[in-house]
Amino acid sequence: MKKYDYLVVGAGPFGAVFANEMTKQGKKCLVVEKRNHIAGNIYCEEIEGINVHKYGAHIFHTSNKKIWDYVGQFAEFNNYINSPVAVYKNELYNLPFNMNTFSKMWGIKTPQEAKQKIQDQIAELRIQNPKNLEEQALSLVGRDVYQKLIKGYTEKQWGRDCKDLPAFIIKRLPLRFIYDNNYFNDRYQGIPIGGYTKIIEKMLEGSDVILNTDYFEFRKTHQDIAVKTVYTGMLDEFFDFKLGVLEYRSVKFETEVLNIENYQGNAVVNYTEREVPYTRIIEHKHFEYGKQPVTVISKEYPSEWKPGDEPYYPVNDEKNEKLVKQYKALCENERNIIFGGRLGEYRYYDMDKVIDAALKVVENELKSLV
């Protein structure tokens, strides 16, 4: 049987970057992926000529020119700017919180008026030491912004009342006293023309890829197939959950093809009322300025993760942070295993941070080989 330098578990961004860099160094990589497709959660599926972000909206953004130039090798990016809209009852607000938001909410015009309104509301509440997420948010933005744009959305996202969530989850809430709807502050931003899957396809050129393959079953009969393993799956699962189960939040998607040209006029629309079961609706064609006669939308329903579900983001509260430290101590004993990525490190990473982390791992690995 063919012998490899690296067995890469997972064909998402971390694994693909690692495999791409190592094959350029003449190393042989085998990539095994449990799903029936590559690209992990940034996978795009073409429906009616529209690149549908199958696992939720992914907008590439970074302030790191090195990372921007790196992904630019694999795709041309358009100039999409993420400017979400929030719906609360029958009211529409621009996000992030900016002068357009405040003007609509209070009928004011100047930054001074907006600052004064927020300061007055914070002062009325007299919260000295926030004991939970609700008090933390109120102490940062006041009553109106919290009630209309934060409370319901956050409770749906986490599946818990804001009073039952720790304060440290919200360290800050960006308030912009300018009329600017650009959600990100990063210098570089866009969507790859043709979707994300093509980026991963190019990264994996030169590697052998096996889909529909569970790593834990695969290794039973292929223990010596590679010198080292790069593992990007769930950290606790690698150790058979022997210290306990780390918690995740998951997301269910309800995707529809609609026989209209334009459903909501924006790629991302958040629904901030607790009573609306989904957190947002994505209209995928707007990411690439599509002109198709039909449209595709996806409603996102956050849910508690359970075995068999796709884990989307970690619950980084004190209990899970303590447990993940214990698991990472076990990682130190695995000499021929490299742990990486969102699941392998139990960290919520933006795409640019995943790529940066993978490149740093490659750099360290190459040093160790000298």
Secondary structure as UniProt FT lines:
FT   STRAND          4..9
FT   HELIX           13..24
FT   TURN            25..26
FT   STRAND          29..32
FT   HELIX           40..42
FT   STRAND          44..47
FT   TURN            48..49
FT   STRAND          50..53
FT   TURN            54..55
FT   STRAND          60..62
FT   HELIX           65..72
FT   TURN            73..74
FT   STRAND          85..88
FT   TURN            89..90
FT   STRAND          91..94
FT   HELIX           99..106
FT   HELIX           111..125
FT   HELIX           133..141
FT   HELIX           143..145
FT   HELIX           146..150
FT   HELIX           151..158
FT   HELIX           162..164
FT   HELIX           167..169
FT   STRAND          188..190
FT   TURN            193..194
FT   HELIX           197..203
FT   TURN            204..206
FT   STRAND          208..210
FT   HELIX           215..221
FT   TURN            223..224
FT   STRAND          226..231
FT   HELIX           235..238
FT   TURN            239..243
FT   STRAND          248..258
FT   STRAND          268..271
FT   TURN            274..275
FT   STRAND          280..283
FT   HELIX           284..288
FT   STRAND          295..304
FT   TURN            307..308
FT   STRAND          313..314
FT   HELIX           318..331
FT   TURN            332..333
FT   TURN            335..336
FT   STRAND          337..339
FT   HELIX           341..344
FT   TURN            345..346
FT   HELIX           351..369
//
